[in-house]
Amino acid sequence: MFKRKLTALDHPSPDNFSVNDEKQFRNLVVWLEDQKIRHYKIEDRKNLRDINSSEWPKVFRQYLDDLACPVHSESDNSAEYLEWLLSFSVKLEYGDNAEKFKNQTSDKVKKNELNTPKVVSQNPLDNLDFECADFKKGVNALAQLLNVTQHPDHLITLKAISKVVCQRLSAEALENPNTVIVKGKPFPFQEADLGFDMGDYVLNQAAKILRLLYIHNLRDLQTRINECIVAVQNVTADPKTDTKLGKVGK
C-alpha cells in the first residue's frame, strides 16, 4: 500500500512494512521525523522516539498538530495518518533534491517492479486460493462429513471445522475420548427464563443461546486462570533450601 512512497524515500525495507504492526508504524514515524521531516530539534524528539511508552499515542497526536496535519480521523486510523506523513515527506524530499526524481516515470517504476526478484514460498498453504469455487466446495464437503453446520461465509465454516478437529480429533482426544465427550443431562434452554423480553420469540431464543455461550467462555477462562494459579503454586510452595548457607551458634 505504501511501497512506492517508502521506496521513493529510500526506506531500508519497503517490502516488509505493515501498517497493522503498531511497533513498525511507530518506528516508521520516528524514522520519517529523523530522516525526512526534521520538524523538531534533535533534543525535542525524545518523547517521539520512546515508542514503548503508554503516552506515545498522545505524543503522536501532538506531533501531527505541530505539523498542521489536516487529517482528523475519528477512529484513529493509522493508515490515514501515515498516508499524509509519507506524502508530506515525499514533498519535502522532492523540494530538497528535485533532480533525484527527474527521471522517475511510471513506466520506469513498473519496469523496476517487474525486475525485482519474487520470493516463492515453500509453504503450499500460501499458494491456496481461499475464494475459488473448488476451495469452497471442499470446505462444505468437509463440514458435511464432520456434521458442522455450514455458514454463508465459508471461512467461518472453516473456522468451526478447525475448532472441531482441534478439540475432538486431536491425538489426546482420540486416546481419551471421555475428556471431550460432554456428559450430563441436557439443559432445556428453551424453557429457561431469560430475565427480559425482547418482544420476539426468535430473538429471545437467540439471546438465551448467546448467554449460554458467554457463560461457557467464562467457565473456560476461569479454568485457565485456575491452571495458572496451580502452576505458580507448584513453584512457590516448593522452596529449595541450601543447608550450606545455614549457621549454628554465633
N, C-alpha and C positions, 0 to 999 in steps of 0.2 A: 504493500500500500504506500509506503514511504520510501521505497528503494531508490527511486530516481533522484529524489531530493537529497537523500543521505549520500548517494554516490557523488552528486554534484558538489557536496560539501566535504568530500574526501573522508567520510566516516570510515573507521577501520573495519567495521563488519556490517555493511548494509543488508546483507542477505540473511543474517541471523537475528535481526531485531524484531521484537514482538511488542506491540503497544499494550498487550494484555498482561505483560510481565511488569509488575509495578517497579521492581528493582531496576530493570533495564530502562524503563521510562524515566525514572529519577536520574539515573546515571547519564542518560542522553541529555536531559535538561541541563545538568551541570556541565557536560561537555560542550553544549552549544554556547553556554554563557562564557566558559573559559576560552574557547577557541574561536568563536564567531561573533557573538553579540557583544560581549565585554561591556555591558551596561554598568555593572558595579565595579568599584575598585577591588583589587585582589583581597584586601583585608576585610571587605564587606561581604565576601562570598561564603563566609564560614558557615552560616546557618543553612544556606542553599546546598552546600556540599555535604552536610550531615544528613545523608539520605535515610539513615536508620532512625532518625528522631521521629517521635509521635507528632511533633509540631511541624513536620515538613510540609504537609498539605497547606497549612496556614501560611508558611513562608513562601510556598509556590504561588499562592493566590496574591500575596503582596508583590511578588516578583512580576506577575502578569499586570498588576495595576501600575507598577512603576514603568513598565514598558508600554503602557496605554493600550493594552490588548483589547480589541473591540469585541472579542468572543465572550459571551456570557451564557454558559451552559448551566441550566438548572440541575442537570443530572451529573455535573462534574465529569463530563465525557473527556477522557484523556486524549482520545483521537482528535477531537476538535481543537483542543489547545495545542497539541503537537503539530497539527497541520498548519496552524498560524505561525508557531515558532519556527518551523522549518522554512516556511515561505519568507518570513522576516529575515531569517539567517541567509537564505539564498540572495535576497535583495541586497543585504549588506555585503555579502561575498562578491556579488557582481559589481557593486559600487567600488569596492576596493581593487578589484582586478577584472576589468571587463574583457581584457584580452584572453583570459582563461576560457571564456565561454563563446568567443568569437566564432570558432569553427564547429561548435556543437549544434548539429542539426538533428531533427527527429530521425532521419534515415541513418545517421551515424550512430545514434543511441541504439536503435533497433539492431543494427549490424553488430554492435558490441555485445548486445544481449544474446544474439544468436551464436556468437563465437565463444561465449562463456561456457566452459565445460559443465555439463549437468551431472549431478551426483545420482547414481542409480542405487536405490535402496535394495538390500538383500532380503528385507522382510517382505514376504508375499502379501501380508495384510495391507501394506502401504500402497499396493497396486490394485486393490479392490475398488470397484465402483459401487458404492453403497446405495446409489439411486437407480441402478439399472434394473430392468424387469426380472432378469434371472435371479438377482440377489434377493429381491422382494419375494419372489416365488419360493426361493429356498427357505427364507425366514418363516413364511407362512406354513410351509410344509413341516418344518421343524416344530413350530408351535402346535400344529395339529397332532404331531407324533407325541409330544410331551403333555398334551391336554392343557395348553396355555391359551387363554382367551386372546384372540387377535385384536389388536388396536388399529385404528385407521392409520396411525403413523407406525410404519414397520420398524423404525428404530426403537420405539418404546416397547414394541413386542419383543425385539431382540434383547432389550434390557431385562425384560421379565424372564425370558429364556435363560439368560445368563444367571439370574438370581436362583432359578430352579436348579440349574446344573451345579452351581457352587454350593448350594445348601443341601440338595437331595442326592446328587450324583457324584459327590467328591469321594475320594478314597476312604476317608474317615467315615462318611455317612454310609457307604456301602458295606463297610466292615461292621459297623454298629448302627443298623437302621433304627433301632429303638430310640436313639438320641435325637432323631429328627422327625420321627412319626408323632404327630400330635395325638395325645391321649386325653380322655376325659369326655364328659357329657357335652354335646354341642350347646352353645349358648344361643337361646332364642332371641336374637337381637330385634326381630320384627315386633316382638311383644314388649320389649324394654321401653321404659319411659325416657323420652329424650330430654325432658325438662323444659322444653319450649316448643312452640308450634310455629312452623314456617308457612302454614296456610296451604300446603300442598303435600299429599301423601307421598309422592315420589321423592320430593325434596327432603321430607322427614326421614325416609328410609336411607337416603344417601348420607344425610347428616349423621345417622346412627353408625353407619359403616365408617365414616371418616373419624368419628370419635373412637371407635374400637381400634382403628389403625394408629391413631395418636397414642392411645394407651399402650398398644403393643410396642411402639417405638420408645416410649418412656420406660417400659419394663426392660427392653433391650439395653437402653442407656444405663439404667440402674445396675443391670447385671455386669456391664463392662466396668462401671465405677467400682463395684464390689470386687471384681477381679484385680483391679489396680491396687485397691486398698490391701487385699490379701498379699499381693506380690511385694508391696512395700513393707508390710508387717513381717514377712518372711526374712527380710533383710535386717530390719531394725530390731526385731525381737530375738535375734540370734547373734549377740555380740561375741567377737573373738577376743579373748584376754591373753595378753602376753605376760606370763608369770615372771619372765626375766626382768621386767621393769619394776617388780614389787620390792618392797623393803621391809625388813623385820627389825624392830628396835630402832634405836637412834643412830 
